[in-house]
Amino acid sequence: MSTATSLHRRRKTRNSLMMTLCLVAAGIGLAWLALILGALLYKGLAGLSVSVFTEMTPPPGDAGGLLNAIYGSVVMTVIAVIVGTPIGVLAGTYMAEYGRFSRLTTIVRFINDILLSAPSIIIGLFVYELLVRPMGHFSALAGSVALAILVIPVVVRTTEDMLNLVPNALREAGTAIGAPRWVVIKSVAYRAALSGIVTGILLSIARISGETAPLLFTALNNQFWSSNLNAPMASLPVTIFQFALSPYEEWQQLAWTGALIITLTVLALSIVARSLTGRREDK
């Protein structure tokens, strides 16, 4: 009896020790996150005003806003999502519905995992060689292609995982009434996995919204307003990068404000994605 009691005490002590270490590690991580967010709010809110959303990026030493940079980021992000989402959804659908046990699916999944973890600067260099050099100039189109390549692996993985979670009984019920396979996928599998797929799309937007390296090699930047997709275009991450390194206080303040805008956008997308996931689990 004493041996069992001693074993129980040792296990309980080890469990308490590990729990304490885990809580300390979590607390350290949250503390650094709180410090970063606190500094961002303190520095960013000081420059947040209407002019940030209504005026162009200023010349050195002058006041201004981030209108052209915000516009460029929105345009390139929207194009990237429009291009990358269908490719990712269709690839994920094949992997989950048609080729779940095929060798091609294993290869595609391996390549997709590599793209998912690849540094974004490599994607930027690839698109630079693919589009920028042959075209002879930087462009928003090349930037959108680079961001679309970053969107695809996130959507592929999410679509495949969500479709794999759909019970086969639902597919069998659709097949039993004589519906073709594509109808079963569209009307049954997609509907059951819709919130998860949308969550993946939102997460891909959150990932590309702050990417700087791919845009430095593709879209570069533009000090002025430009809606020409075949020309360099301003973007919020690149503008933040350039303004943060400048010696001008006005530019540094705009960099902090731009970083705050991106952070709040990513947080909002993450909250929406989590709410959609929560609704799916409730169902």
N, C-alpha and C positions, 0 to 999 in steps of 0.2 A: 504493500500500500504506500509506503514511504517513497519507493522508487517511482511509482506513478505520479505521486504528488510533486516530487522533485523534477520529473520530466515536464509536467504541466507548468511549473514555475519557470523553468528555463525557456520553454516555448513562449510563454506569456511575456517574459522579459525581452526576448528577441523580437517578438511582434511589436511590443511597445517601442523598442529602440528603432526598428525600421519605420514604424509609423511616424516617430518623431523626426527622423532624418528626411522622410518624404515631405512632411509638413514644412520643415526648414527650407528644403530645396524649392518647394512651391512658393514659399514666402519670399525667398530671394528673387525668383523669377518675376513674381508679381510686383515686388518692390521696384525692380529696374523698369518694368513696363509702366508702372505708375509715375516714376521719375521722367521717363521719356514723354509720356502723354502730358504730364504736368508742364514740362518745359515747352512742349509744342503749343499747348493752350495759352501759356503765359506769353510766349513770343508771337504766336500767330494771331491771337485775338486783338493784339495791340494795333495791327495793321488792317484788320478786317473792316471794310466799309463798302459802300455802294460803288465807289470808283473802281474797286478791284474787279467788279463784274461789268463795268461800262467803259473803261478806258484801256487803251493799248499798252503794251510793255513800253516803258519810258526809255529815253536815252540816258547815258550815265549822268548821275547827279540830279536827276529830275524825278518828279512824282508821276505816278501813273497807275495802271492796273494790269490785269492778266486776261483781258477779254480774248485776244487773239490766241493766247496759249490754251485757254479753256476750250475755245471753239475747236482748235486743232486736235486736242486730245479727244474731245467728244466725237469728232468726225472720224478719226482714225480708229477709235475704239468701236464705233458702230459698224464701220466697214469690216473690221476684223471679225466681229461677232457674226455679222451676216454671212461672211465667207466661211469662217471656221465652224460655226455651229452645225450646218447641214452635213458637212463632211464628218464631223465628230459623231453626230447622232447616227448617221448611216453606217459608219464603221463599227460603232458600238452595237448597233442592231444586228449586223452580220455576225459579230463575234458571239452575241448572246442567243440569237434566234436560229441562224442558219449554219454557222460553223463552230458551234460550241465545243465540239470535240475534235475539230480538224487540226492538222499540223499548221496550216496557214494562220489560224487564230493564235496559236502559240507564238509564232514568229511575229505577228502584228502586235501582240500584247507585249512582247519583249522590246520591240522597237519603240512602242508607245511609252513604255516605262523609261526608256533612255531619254526620249524627248521630254518627258515629264520632269526629269531631274537635270536636264542639260542646262548649263548656264545660258542665260538669255543673250549674252554677248556673242556666243557662237552662232546663234540664230541670226543676229544682226550681221555678222561677217558673211554668213552664207547668202543672205538676201542681197548684201552689198555686191558680192560676186555674181549673183544671179540676175539682178535687175539694175543696180545703180551703175556699175561699170559699163554694161552694154548700152544703157540709155545715155550715159555721159553726164548725168546730173542727179542730185538728190531729189526725192519727191515724196509726197504724202502717200502715194500709191505704194511705194516700196515699204514705207513704214507700216501701212495697213497689212501688207503681206507678212511682214515679220511678226506683227502682233497676232495675226490669224494663225500662224504656225504655233504660237504659244497657246492659243485657245484650244486647238484641236485635241492635244493629248488629255487635257482636263475633261473635256466633254466626252471623249471616247471612254475613258475610265469610268466616269460617273454613269453614262448611259448603259454600259455593259453591266456594271454592278447593280443598278436599279432594275434592269430587265431580268437579271438572274434571280432577283428576289421575288419576282412575280410568280405565284404558285402555278405549277403546270396544270392543275385542275381547271384553272380559268381558260387556258389555251385549249384544253381538251373539250371543254364545254362549247367553245366557239366552233371547234372543228366538228363536233357532234351534230350541229345543226346545219352542216354543209357549207360553212363559210370558208372561202379560200384562205390560204395561210397569210397573205398580205393583209387581208381584211381583219383576221384575228390579231395580227400584230398592231395594226392601226387602231382598231376599235377596242381591243381588250388590253394588250400588253402596254401600249403607250399610255392609255388612260390610267392604268394602275400605277405606272412609274412616272407619271407626269411631274409631280412635285419634286421628285428626286432629280429628274433630268433638268428641270428649271433651276434647281439648286446648283447643279454642276455648271450651268451657263453663268449664273451669278458669280460663282467662285472664279470662273475663268476671267470674267470682267474685273473682279477684284485683283486678280493676279496681274493683268496687263495694264491696269490703270496707273501703276507707279513705275513701269519699266522705262529705264532711261537708256541703257546700253544699246538695245536694238535700234532705237530712234536716232541715236547719234550717228550710226552708220548708214541710215536709210533716209529719214525725213530731215535730218539735221535740225535746223531751226530757222525762224524768220522773225525779224524784229517788227514786221508790219502785218496787217491783216491780209490773208491770202486764202481764197477758196478754190484755188487751182490745184487739183490733185496731182498734176504733173510737174509741180514745182515744190521747193522746200516749204515746209509748213511748221509753224510754232507748235509746241506741245508743252503741257504743264511740267512733266518730269524733267525735260531738258532745260526748260527755263529756270526751274528751281536749281538744277545743277550749276548752271552758268551764273545765276545771280548769287548763289550762296558762296561761290568762290571769288566774287568781285570785292573790291575794296570800298564800294559805295554803300552807305547805310540804307538808302532808299531801296536799292536792289536786294540787299540782305533781308530787309523787312518784308518785301514781296515774296522772297523765297520762303520765309517762315509761314507767311499766310497761305501760299500755294501748297506747302506741305500739310498744313492744317486742313485745307479743302480736300486734298486727296485722302488723308487719314479719315476724315468724317465720312467721305463717300464710301471708302472700303468698309468702315464699321457699319454703315447703314446697309450695305449689300450683305455683309455677314449676318446681321440681325434678321434681314428678310430671308436669307437662305436657311437659317436655323429655325425660323418660324414655319417655313414650308416643310422642313424635315419633321418638326414637332407635329404638325397637322397630319402628315403621312403616318407617323407612328400611332397617333390617336385613332386613325381609321383602321 
